[in-house]
Amino acid sequence: MSKGAFVMATENRVTIESLDQEGRGVAHLDGKVIFIEGALTGETVSYSSYRKKPSFELAQVTQIHKPASMRVQPKCKYFGVCGGCSMQHLDANAQVAVKQRILEDSLWHIGKVKAETILPPIYGQTWGYRERARISVRHVIKKGKTLVGFHEKRSSFVADMQSCEILTPKIAALIPLLAELVGSLSIRDKLPQIEVAVGEFVDALVLRVMEPPTSEDEAALRAFADKHEIQFWLQSGGPDTFVPFHPLNAPQLSYSLPEFGITMPFAPSEFTQVNSALNRVMISRAMRLLDPQPGERIADFFCGLGNFTLPIARSGAQVLGIEGSAALVARARQNAAFNGLAGNAKFAAMNLFEMTEAAFAQLGSFDKLLIDPPRDGAMDLVKSLGGENTPHRIVYVSCNPATLARDAQVLVQVHGYTLKAAGVMNMFPHTSHVESIALFEKMRKT
Ligand SMILES: C[S@@+](CC[C@H](N)C(=O)[O-])C[C@H]1O[C@@H](n2cnc3c(N)ncnc32)[C@H](O)[C@@H]1O
């Protein structure tokens, strides 16, 4: 009998060697890689596989024989069922260390680059931080009730949850009450989603409605909004169909960046960072690394509603924010004017996944760049930086270490930049999302 067959016949006991990008324990058995949810580095565990392929298996831990010292009791009672968080069983500081290792490993293994300096990680409160979320709603006839929550792990079912530890406390406390409210509506089968947008002075909940609410439904929604001091919006179709419903005199959604004297109004359909406290720290760090100066010309690529553009403009530099969404560009222009920065913050809409060297040259020359792309990264943009007059400093904010590493390779090996520094920012505690920041520099041509 082979060793593997013997192990299979007993109970698939393995020792976890590391954690992967999704927070799963990684082990090897009989030449196969086993990715085990709920297992931590150093632990000896048994597992049950839910997907078997010739070279790897995906599994769930069934028993922990030797727990890691960094293992903690998850705070949320739905951990393991709800698909929202995957790292609550790991001490919060150790989560940051894991994310840092994922960043360094990605830079090295994918991008073949190493940062000269690893920046100290940025982190903040670990619970109740999440201000943006898309929550699912399902009326389940078999259960005789309406569920409001995140999807269950690896499932399209909505988790039967009464609370959430990462949403802001006010929104978390509303989960069971929203379930009751939706369950009482005539359109409970036609309301599949609630989008949450927490602002500084108002919390907006956008109800996706496939049918208009009846007048009784409207009365129930109004009473709920008044009682719980939230603002309901209705969304009948795509993102351009968001309309405020009640109360109509609620304050405008906004967040502020006190260090830069900036207030950012936004609509619930528009992208904003989910963790406003960490966003402030992230912007401070980005500005320290970028060090914008009066007289410089700077571009902010993937600028959204101007989250980095306006702090750059506040320094006195001339800044051009470029973004794919025309609605966000319009919002960014309004926000620049609102903050008295329209003179040195300009904006343009452009698909940055189709950037070319010629198109980049047409934008004029820049001293510095800030790049904050979506998960797919900024490959076409970084490829286009090969011409004359390329910027001498780039601050790259990333939500995906794999694409950051891939783009870093182009910047370093093709365009001759040096990766001066990189570090993680724990924007999404208890989830496997790795947000990071990197600084690239290149000698100016004299
Ligand atoms: C990670 S968000 C950053 C937004 C902004 N920097 C902020 O901090 O709020 C990425 C932004 O890229 C924009 N985007 C996505 N795909 C794009 C594309 N192909 N071209 C230009 N912008 C795009 C999104 O609309 C979004 O605003």
The ligand as an SDF file (V2000), in Angstrom:
LIG
                    3D

 27 29  0  0  0  0  0  0  0  0999 V2000
  -10.0840   51.1330   -7.4680 C   0  0  0  0  0  0  0  0  0  0  0  0
  -11.1740   52.2990   -8.1780 S   0  0  0  0  0  0  0  0  0  0  0  0
  -10.3250   53.7720   -7.7310 C   0  0  0  0  0  0  0  0  0  0  0  0
  -11.0930   55.0370   -7.8050 C   0  0  0  0  0  0  0  0  0  0  0  0
  -10.4630   56.2420   -7.1080 C   0  0  0  0  0  0  0  0  0  0  0  0
   -9.0430   56.3510   -7.3320 N   0  0  0  0  0  0  0  0  0  0  0  0
  -10.7530   56.2230   -5.6230 C   0  0  0  0  0  0  0  0  0  0  0  0
   -9.8150   56.0570   -4.8070 O   0  0  0  0  0  0  0  0  0  0  0  0
  -11.9340   56.3820   -5.2460 O   0  0  0  0  0  0  0  0  0  0  0  0
  -10.8510   52.0790   -9.8680 C   0  0  0  0  0  0  0  0  0  0  0  0
  -11.5140   53.0530  -10.8030 C   0  0  0  0  0  0  0  0  0  0  0  0
  -11.1860   52.6460  -12.1390 O   0  0  0  0  0  0  0  0  0  0  0  0
  -12.2730   52.9390  -12.9760 C   0  0  0  0  0  0  0  0  0  0  0  0
  -12.1300   52.0800  -14.1750 N   0  0  0  0  0  0  0  0  0  0  0  0
  -12.4350   50.7660  -14.3130 C   0  0  0  0  0  0  0  0  0  0  0  0
  -12.1420   50.3430  -15.5470 N   0  0  0  0  0  0  0  0  0  0  0  0
  -11.6360   51.4070  -16.2280 C   0  0  0  0  0  0  0  0  0  0  0  0
  -11.1360   51.5930  -17.5460 C   0  0  0  0  0  0  0  0  0  0  0  0
  -11.1250   50.6000  -18.4190 N   0  0  0  0  0  0  0  0  0  0  0  0
  -10.6860   52.8210  -17.8970 N   0  0  0  0  0  0  0  0  0  0  0  0
  -10.7000   53.8360  -17.0080 C   0  0  0  0  0  0  0  0  0  0  0  0
  -11.1570   53.7180  -15.7470 N   0  0  0  0  0  0  0  0  0  0  0  0
  -11.6230   52.5190  -15.3510 C   0  0  0  0  0  0  0  0  0  0  0  0
  -13.4820   52.6480  -12.1260 C   0  0  0  0  0  0  0  0  0  0  0  0
  -14.6180   53.3610  -12.6150 O   0  0  0  0  0  0  0  0  0  0  0  0
  -13.0260   53.1370  -10.7480 C   0  0  0  0  0  0  0  0  0  0  0  0
  -13.3840   54.4750  -10.5540 O   0  0  0  0  0  0  0  0  0  0  0  0
  1  2  1  0
  2  3  1  0
  2 10  1  0
  3  4  1  0
  4  5  1  0
  5  6  1  0
  5  7  1  0
  7  8  2  0
  7  9  1  0
 10 11  1  0
 11 12  1  0
 11 26  1  0
 12 13  1  0
 13 14  1  0
 13 24  1  0
 14 15  1  0
 14 23  1  0
 15 16  2  0
 16 17  1  0
 17 18  1  0
 17 23  2  0
 18 19  1  0
 18 20  2  0
 20 21  1  0
 21 22  2  0
 22 23  1  0
 24 25  1  0
 24 26  1  0
 26 27  1  0
M  CHG  2   2   1   9  -1
M  END
$$$$
